[in-house]
């Protein structure tokens, strides 16, 4: 039991440190409500996107990743598929780290 609690605490602490703004107004369903990633580099930012998926959509796999520029902002669009074959797009605002290595 103690091991399980330590594992849960570790996962919770990792998830809490991801540089991704989600919650009210940021559900990732469009550019207007994109999940905002505040990272220092592309490597850190893309890792944060995929870690967000692990914590929030663990039963889905990325089938396509694309880049969109709109209104002076940069977005990663991750299309994910569930086991039943249904897909959805998740929008991440990557303006803060796009082009930074």
NUTIMAR-442785 format. One line per field, with one value per atom (N, C-alpha, C, O, CB): atom name; residue number from 0; x, y, z. Coordinates in nm, 2 decimals. Glycine has a CB too. Example, Ala and Ser with C-alpha at 12.3 -4.5 7.8 and 13.67 -1.06 7.14 Angstrom:
name c(N	CA	C	O	CB	N	CA	C	O	CB);
resi c(0	0	0	0	0	1	1	1	1	1);
xx c(1.32	1.23	1.32	1.42	1.13	1.28	1.37	1.29	1.34	1.41);
yy c(-0.57	-0.45	-0.33	-0.33	-0.45	-0.22	-0.11	0.00	0.11	-0.06);
zz c(0.78	0.78	0.78	0.85	0.90	0.71	0.71	0.79	0.80	0.57);
! end
This chain:
name c(N	CA	C	O	CB	N	CA	C	O	CB	N	CA	C	O	CB	N	CA	C	O	CB	N	CA	C	O	CB	N	CA	C	O	CB	N	CA	C	O	CB	N	CA	C	O	CB	N	CA	C	O	CB	N	CA	C	O	CB	N	CA	C	O	CB	N	CA	C	O	CB	N	CA	C	O	CB	N	CA	C	O	CB	N	CA	C	O	CB	N	CA	C	O	CB	N	CA	C	O	CB	N	CA	C	O	CB	N	CA	C	O	CB	N	CA	C	O	CB	N	CA	C	O	CB	N	CA	C	O	CB	N	CA	C	O	CB	N	CA	C	O	CB	N	CA	C	O	CB	N	CA	C	O	CB	N	CA	C	O	CB	N	CA	C	O	CB	N	CA	C	O	CB	N	CA	C	O	CB	N	CA	C	O	CB	N	CA	C	O	CB	N	CA	C	O	CB	N	CA	C	O	CB	N	CA	C	O	CB	N	CA	C	O	CB	N	CA	C	O	CB	N	CA	C	O	CB	N	CA	C	O	CB	N	CA	C	O	CB	N	CA	C	O	CB	N	CA	C	O	CB	N	CA	C	O	CB	N	CA	C	O	CB	N	CA	C	O	CB	N	CA	C	O	CB	N	CA	C	O	CB	N	CA	C	O	CB	N	CA	C	O	CB	N	CA	C	O	CB	N	CA	C	O	CB	N	CA	C	O	CB	N	CA	C	O	CB	N	CA	C	O	CB	N	CA	C	O	CB	N	CA	C	O	CB	N	CA	C	O	CB	N	CA	C	O	CB	N	CA	C	O	CB	N	CA	C	O	CB	N	CA	C	O	CB	N	CA	C	O	CB	N	CA	C	O	CB	N	CA	C	O	CB	N	CA	C	O	CB	N	CA	C	O	CB	N	CA	C	O	CB	N	CA	C	O	CB	N	CA	C	O	CB	N	CA	C	O	CB	N	CA	C	O	CB	N	CA	C	O	CB	N	CA	C	O	CB	N	CA	C	O	CB	N	CA	C	O	CB	N	CA	C	O	CB	N	CA	C	O	CB	N	CA	C	O	CB	N	CA	C	O	CB	N	CA	C	O	CB	N	CA	C	O	CB	N	CA	C	O	CB	N	CA	C	O	CB	N	CA	C	O	CB	N	CA	C	O	CB	N	CA	C	O	CB	N	CA	C	O	CB	N	CA	C	O	CB	N	CA	C	O	CB	N	CA	C	O	CB	N	CA	C	O	CB	N	CA	C	O	CB	N	CA	C	O	CB	N	CA	C	O	CB	N	CA	C	O	CB	N	CA	C	O	CB	N	CA	C	O	CB	N	CA	C	O	CB	N	CA	C	O	CB	N	CA	C	O	CB	N	CA	C	O	CB);
resi c(0	0	0	0	0	1	1	1	1	1	2	2	2	2	2	3	3	3	3	3	4	4	4	4	4	5	5	5	5	5	6	6	6	6	6	7	7	7	7	7	8	8	8	8	8	9	9	9	9	9	10	10	10	10	10	11	11	11	11	11	12	12	12	12	12	13	13	13	13	13	14	14	14	14	14	15	15	15	15	15	16	16	16	16	16	17	17	17	17	17	18	18	18	18	18	19	19	19	19	19	20	20	20	20	20	21	21	21	21	21	22	22	22	22	22	23	23	23	23	23	24	24	24	24	24	25	25	25	25	25	26	26	26	26	26	27	27	27	27	27	28	28	28	28	28	29	29	29	29	29	30	30	30	30	30	31	31	31	31	31	32	32	32	32	32	33	33	33	33	33	34	34	34	34	34	35	35	35	35	35	36	36	36	36	36	37	37	37	37	37	38	38	38	38	38	39	39	39	39	39	40	40	40	40	40	41	41	41	41	41	42	42	42	42	42	43	43	43	43	43	44	44	44	44	44	45	45	45	45	45	46	46	46	46	46	47	47	47	47	47	48	48	48	48	48	49	49	49	49	49	50	50	50	50	50	51	51	51	51	51	52	52	52	52	52	53	53	53	53	53	54	54	54	54	54	55	55	55	55	55	56	56	56	56	56	57	57	57	57	57	58	58	58	58	58	59	59	59	59	59	60	60	60	60	60	61	61	61	61	61	62	62	62	62	62	63	63	63	63	63	64	64	64	64	64	65	65	65	65	65	66	66	66	66	66	67	67	67	67	67	68	68	68	68	68	69	69	69	69	69	70	70	70	70	70	71	71	71	71	71	72	72	72	72	72	73	73	73	73	73	74	74	74	74	74	75	75	75	75	75	76	76	76	76	76	77	77	77	77	77	78	78	78	78	78	79	79	79	79	79	80	80	80	80	80	81	81	81	81	81	82	82	82	82	82	83	83	83	83	83	84	84	84	84	84	85	85	85	85	85	86	86	86	86	86	87	87	87	87	87	88	88	88	88	88	89	89	89	89	89	90	90	90	90	90	91	91	91	91	91	92	92	92	92	92	93	93	93	93	93	94	94	94	94	94	95	95	95	95	95	96	96	96	96	96	97	97	97	97	97	98	98	98	98	98	99	99	99	99	99	100	100	100	100	100);
xx c(0.08	0.00	0.09	0.06	-0.09	0.19	0.28	0.34	0.36	0.39	0.39	0.45	0.35	0.39	0.50	0.23	0.13	0.11	0.10	-0.01	0.10	0.09	0.20	0.19	0.07	0.33	0.45	0.44	0.47	0.57	0.40	0.39	0.29	0.31	0.35	0.17	0.07	0.12	0.09	-0.06	0.19	0.24	0.34	0.35	0.31	0.43	0.53	0.46	0.50	0.62	0.37	0.30	0.23	0.23	0.19	0.16	0.09	0.19	0.16	0.02	0.31	0.41	0.47	0.49	0.52	0.49	0.54	0.43	0.46	0.57	0.31	0.20	0.18	0.16	0.07	0.20	0.18	0.30	0.28	0.18	0.41	0.52	0.53	0.62	0.65	0.44	0.44	0.41	0.32	0.34	0.49	0.46	0.35	0.36	0.59	0.23	0.12	0.00	-0.04	0.08	-0.06	-0.17	-0.30	-0.33	-0.18	-0.37	-0.50	-0.61	-0.58	-0.49	-0.72	-0.83	-0.93	-0.94	-0.77	-1.01	-1.11	-1.05	-0.96	-1.18	-1.12	-1.07	-0.96	-0.93	-1.03	-0.91	-0.80	-0.82	-0.76	-0.66	-0.92	-0.94	-0.87	-0.88	-1.09	-0.81	-0.73	-0.81	-0.76	-0.65	-0.94	-1.02	-1.02	-1.07	-1.17	-0.95	-0.94	-0.82	-0.76	-1.07	-0.79	-0.69	-0.73	-0.65	-0.65	-0.86	-0.91	-0.90	-0.89	-1.05	-0.90	-0.89	-0.77	-0.77	-1.02	-0.67	-0.55	-0.48	-0.49	-0.45	-0.42	-0.34	-0.21	-0.14	-0.31	-0.17	-0.06	0.07	0.06	-0.08	0.17	0.29	0.40	0.44	0.34	0.44	0.54	0.68	0.71	0.50	0.75	0.88	0.99	0.97	0.87	1.11	1.23	1.29	1.37	1.34	1.25	1.31	1.21	1.11	1.44	1.23	1.14	1.14	1.04	1.18	1.26	1.27	1.18	1.10	1.42	1.20	1.12	0.97	0.89	1.17	0.94	0.80	0.73	0.62	0.79	0.79	0.73	0.72	0.62	0.81	0.82	0.81	0.69	0.63	0.94	0.67	0.56	0.43	0.33	0.57	0.42	0.29	0.26	0.15	0.30	0.36	0.34	0.32	0.24	0.46	0.38	0.36	0.22	0.15	0.46	0.17	0.03	-0.06	-0.16	0.00	-0.04	-0.12	-0.12	-0.22	-0.08	0.00	0.01	-0.08	-0.14	0.16	-0.08	-0.16	-0.31	-0.39	-0.10	-0.34	-0.48	-0.56	-0.68	-0.49	-0.48	-0.55	-0.46	-0.42	-0.56	-0.45	-0.36	-0.40	-0.31	-0.34	-0.52	-0.57	-0.57	-0.62	-0.71	-0.51	-0.50	-0.36	-0.26	-0.57	-0.34	-0.21	-0.21	-0.31	-0.18	-0.10	-0.08	-0.07	0.01	0.04	-0.16	-0.15	-0.10	-0.06	-0.29	-0.10	-0.06	-0.02	-0.09	-0.16	0.09	0.12	0.14	0.21	0.25	0.08	0.10	0.12	0.09	-0.03	0.16	0.19	0.10	0.08	0.34	0.05	-0.04	0.00	0.04	-0.19	0.01	0.03	-0.10	-0.16	0.15	-0.15	-0.27	-0.27	-0.24	-0.39	-0.30	-0.31	-0.18	-0.18	-0.42	-0.07	0.07	0.11	0.21	0.06	0.04	0.08	0.11	0.06	-0.04	0.18	0.22	0.15	0.14	0.37	0.09	0.02	0.07	0.09	-0.13	0.09	0.10	-0.04	-0.11	0.21	-0.07	-0.20	-0.17	-0.11	-0.29	-0.21	-0.19	-0.32	-0.42	-0.12	-0.33	-0.45	-0.42	-0.33	-0.48	-0.51	-0.50	-0.62	-0.73	-0.50	-0.59	-0.69	-0.71	-0.61	-0.66	-0.83	-0.87	-0.86	-0.85	-1.00	-0.88	-0.88	-0.99	-0.99	-0.89	-1.10	-1.22	-1.21	-1.30	-1.34	-1.09	-1.07	-1.12	-1.09	-1.14	-1.18	-1.23	-1.11	-1.01	-1.33	-1.11	-1.00	-1.05	-1.16	-0.93	-0.95	-0.98	-0.85	-0.74	-1.04	-0.86	-0.75	-0.73	-0.83	-0.76	-0.60	-0.57	-0.47	-0.37	-0.51	-0.51	-0.43	-0.35	-0.39	-0.52	-0.22	-0.12	-0.06	-0.02	-0.01	-0.07	-0.01	0.14	0.17	-0.08	0.22	0.37	0.45	0.57	0.42	0.38	0.45	0.57	0.67	0.35	0.56	0.66	0.80	0.90	0.62	0.79	0.92	0.94	1.05	0.91	0.85	0.87	1.00	1.01	0.75	1.08	1.21	1.32	1.43	1.18	1.30	1.41	1.47	1.40	1.36	1.60	1.67	1.75	1.82	1.76);
yy c(-0.12	0.00	0.13	0.22	0.00	0.13	0.24	0.27	0.38	0.22	0.16	0.18	0.24	0.33	0.04	0.20	0.25	0.40	0.48	0.18	0.44	0.58	0.67	0.78	0.60	0.61	0.68	0.70	0.81	0.61	0.59	0.60	0.71	0.78	0.47	0.71	0.80	0.95	1.04	0.78	0.97	1.10	1.14	1.26	1.10	1.05	1.08	1.12	1.22	0.96	1.05	1.08	1.21	1.29	0.97	1.24	1.37	1.48	1.58	1.36	1.46	1.57	1.60	1.72	1.54	1.50	1.52	1.59	1.69	1.38	1.55	1.61	1.76	1.84	1.53	1.79	1.92	2.02	2.14	1.93	1.96	2.04	2.06	2.13	1.99	2.00	2.02	2.16	2.22	1.92	2.22	2.36	2.37	2.44	2.42	2.31	2.31	2.37	2.32	2.17	2.48	2.54	2.48	2.49	2.70	2.41	2.35	2.40	2.48	2.20	2.34	2.38	2.47	2.47	2.45	2.55	2.63	2.72	2.80	2.72	2.72	2.80	2.74	2.80	2.93	2.63	2.57	2.41	2.34	2.60	2.37	2.23	2.17	2.04	2.21	2.25	2.19	2.15	2.08	2.08	2.19	2.15	2.24	2.20	2.14	2.35	2.45	2.54	2.54	2.53	2.63	2.73	2.83	2.87	2.80	2.86	2.95	2.90	2.98	2.99	2.77	2.71	2.61	2.52	2.63	2.64	2.56	2.55	2.64	2.61	2.43	2.41	2.49	2.47	2.26	2.58	2.66	2.60	2.56	2.80	2.58	2.52	2.63	2.69	2.41	2.65	2.75	2.68	2.64	2.84	2.65	2.58	2.67	2.76	2.44	2.63	2.70	2.66	2.73	2.69	2.54	2.48	2.39	2.35	2.41	2.36	2.27	2.13	2.07	2.26	2.08	1.95	1.95	1.85	1.92	2.04	2.05	2.06	2.00	2.16	2.14	2.17	2.05	2.01	2.28	1.98	1.86	1.75	1.68	1.82	1.74	1.64	1.67	1.57	1.63	1.79	1.83	1.80	1.75	1.98	1.82	1.78	1.63	1.59	1.82	1.55	1.41	1.36	1.27	1.33	1.42	1.38	1.42	1.35	1.45	1.54	1.58	1.47	1.43	1.71	1.42	1.31	1.19	1.12	1.28	1.15	1.03	1.05	0.95	1.01	1.16	1.19	1.21	1.17	1.30	1.27	1.31	1.22	1.22	1.45	1.15	1.06	0.94	0.90	1.14	0.86	0.75	0.63	0.55	0.69	0.63	0.52	0.56	0.48	0.48	0.67	0.71	0.72	0.74	0.85	0.70	0.71	0.82	0.85	0.57	0.88	0.99	0.92	0.84	1.08	0.97	0.91	1.02	0.98	0.87	1.15	1.25	1.37	1.41	1.29	1.44	1.57	1.67	1.64	1.55	1.78	1.89	2.02	2.04	1.89	2.12	2.25	2.35	2.34	2.29	2.45	2.55	2.68	2.70	2.52	2.78	2.92	3.00	2.99	2.98	3.06	3.14	3.26	3.24	3.04	3.37	3.49	3.52	3.57	3.47	3.50	3.53	3.43	3.45	3.67	3.32	3.22	3.08	3.06	3.20	3.00	2.87	2.76	2.77	2.84	2.66	2.55	2.42	2.40	2.57	2.32	2.18	2.12	2.15	2.11	2.05	1.98	1.83	1.77	2.01	1.76	1.62	1.55	1.57	1.58	1.47	1.39	1.25	1.18	1.36	1.22	1.10	1.00	1.05	1.13	0.87	0.77	0.68	0.65	0.69	0.65	0.56	0.42	0.39	0.59	0.32	0.18	0.15	0.05	0.09	0.22	0.20	0.26	0.25	0.25	0.33	0.39	0.54	0.60	0.31	0.59	0.73	0.82	0.79	0.76	0.93	1.03	1.16	1.20	1.04	1.24	1.38	1.45	1.40	1.39	1.58	1.67	1.75	1.80	1.77	1.76	1.84	1.95	1.92	1.75	2.07	2.19	2.24	2.26	2.30	2.25	2.31	2.44	2.44	2.21	2.54	2.67	2.66	2.66	2.79	2.66	2.64	2.76	2.76	2.52	2.88	3.00	3.03	3.08	3.12	3.00	3.03	2.97	3.02	3.00	2.85	2.77	2.74	2.69	2.65	2.77	2.74	2.80	2.92	2.78	2.72	2.77	2.79	2.83	2.90	2.75	2.76	2.62	2.53	2.83	2.61	2.49	2.51	2.42	2.44);
zz c(0.00	0.00	0.00	-0.07	0.12	0.08	0.09	-0.05	-0.09	0.20	-0.11	-0.24	-0.34	-0.42	-0.30	-0.34	-0.43	-0.40	-0.50	-0.41	-0.28	-0.24	-0.29	-0.34	-0.09	-0.27	-0.32	-0.47	-0.52	-0.28	-0.54	-0.69	-0.73	-0.82	-0.74	-0.66	-0.69	-0.67	-0.75	-0.61	-0.56	-0.52	-0.63	-0.67	-0.38	-0.67	-0.77	-0.91	-0.97	-0.80	-0.95	-1.07	-1.06	-1.15	-1.11	-0.95	-0.93	-0.93	-0.99	-0.79	-0.87	-0.87	-1.01	-1.04	-0.77	-1.08	-1.22	-1.30	-1.37	-1.29	-1.30	-1.37	-1.33	-1.42	-1.35	-1.21	-1.16	-1.21	-1.21	-1.01	-1.25	-1.29	-1.44	-1.49	-1.24	-1.52	-1.66	-1.70	-1.64	-1.73	-1.79	-1.83	-1.92	-2.03	-1.89	-1.89	-1.98	-1.90	-1.80	-2.04	-1.96	-1.90	-1.95	-2.07	-1.92	-1.86	-1.90	-1.80	-1.72	-1.91	-1.81	-1.72	-1.79	-1.91	-1.60	-1.71	-1.77	-1.88	-1.86	-1.66	-2.00	-2.11	-2.19	-2.29	-2.06	-2.14	-2.22	-2.22	-2.15	-2.14	-2.31	-2.32	-2.44	-2.45	-2.33	-2.52	-2.63	-2.75	-2.84	-2.59	-2.76	-2.87	-2.99	-3.10	-2.82	-2.98	-3.09	-3.06	-2.96	-3.11	-3.16	-3.14	-3.03	-2.95	-3.27	-3.02	-2.92	-2.78	-2.69	-2.95	-2.77	-2.63	-2.62	-2.54	-2.60	-2.69	-2.70	-2.56	-2.48	-2.80	-2.53	-2.42	-2.44	-2.54	-2.39	-2.35	-2.37	-2.30	-2.18	-2.30	-2.38	-2.34	-2.32	-2.41	-2.43	-2.19	-2.16	-2.14	-2.02	-2.04	-2.24	-2.23	-2.28	-2.35	-2.30	-2.25	-2.29	-2.42	-2.48	-2.18	-2.47	-2.59	-2.66	-2.59	-2.56	-2.78	-2.85	-2.79	-2.78	-3.00	-2.75	-2.69	-2.56	-2.54	-2.66	-2.48	-2.35	-2.38	-2.31	-2.26	-2.48	-2.51	-2.56	-2.52	-2.60	-2.66	-2.72	-2.62	-2.61	-2.84	-2.53	-2.43	-2.33	-2.29	-2.35	-2.30	-2.22	-2.28	-2.21	-2.19	-2.41	-2.48	-2.47	-2.43	-2.63	-2.50	-2.49	-2.35	-2.32	-2.55	-2.25	-2.11	-2.07	-1.99	-2.02	-2.12	-2.09	-2.14	-2.07	-2.15	-2.26	-2.32	-2.23	-2.21	-2.46	-2.18	-2.09	-1.97	-1.93	-2.05	-1.91	-1.79	-1.82	-1.73	-1.71	-1.93	-1.95	-2.05	-2.05	-1.99	-2.14	-2.24	-2.25	-2.36	-2.38	-2.14	-2.14	-2.24	-2.27	-2.01	-2.27	-2.36	-2.51	-2.59	-2.32	-2.54	-2.68	-2.73	-2.66	-2.70	-2.86	-2.93	-3.03	-3.10	-3.00	-3.05	-3.15	-3.28	-3.31	-3.12	-3.38	-3.51	-3.61	-3.72	-3.56	-3.57	-3.66	-3.58	-3.48	-3.77	-3.62	-3.55	-3.67	-3.76	-3.47	-3.65	-3.75	-3.69	-3.57	-3.85	-3.77	-3.72	-3.79	-3.91	-3.75	-3.72	-3.77	-3.72	-3.60	-3.73	-3.81	-3.78	-3.80	-3.91	-3.86	-3.69	-3.70	-3.61	-3.49	-3.67	-3.66	-3.57	-3.50	-3.39	-3.47	-3.57	-3.51	-3.41	-3.34	-3.45	-3.40	-3.30	-3.37	-3.48	-3.19	-3.30	-3.35	-3.27	-3.15	-3.35	-3.34	-3.27	-3.32	-3.44	-3.29	-3.23	-3.26	-3.25	-3.15	-3.16	-3.35	-3.34	-3.34	-3.43	-3.47	-3.23	-3.22	-3.24	-3.17	-3.08	-3.34	-3.36	-3.29	-3.32	-3.52	-3.20	-3.12	-3.15	-3.19	-2.97	-3.14	-3.17	-3.05	-2.98	-3.29	-3.02	-2.91	-2.96	-3.08	-2.85	-2.87	-2.91	-3.00	-3.08	-2.79	-2.99	-3.08	-3.22	-3.30	-3.01	-3.24	-3.37	-3.38	-3.48	-3.48	-3.28	-3.29	-3.27	-3.20	-3.18	-3.34	-3.33	-3.29	-3.30	-3.47	-3.23	-3.20	-3.21	-3.21	-3.05	-3.23	-3.24	-3.11	-3.05	-3.36	-3.06	-2.94	-2.99	-3.04	-2.83	-2.96	-3.00	-2.88	-2.77	-3.05	-2.91	-2.81	-2.87	-2.98	-2.78	-2.79	-2.83	-2.80	-2.68	-2.76	-2.90	-2.88	-2.91	-2.92	-2.96	-2.91	-2.95	-2.86	-2.91	-2.94	-2.73	-2.64	-2.67	-2.64	-2.50	-2.73	-2.75	-2.90	-2.93	-2.67	-2.99	-3.13	-3.18	-3.18	-3.21	-3.24	-3.30	-3.20	-3.24	-3.37	-3.08	-2.98	-2.95	-2.91	-2.85	-2.97	-2.94	-2.82	-2.77	-3.06);
! end
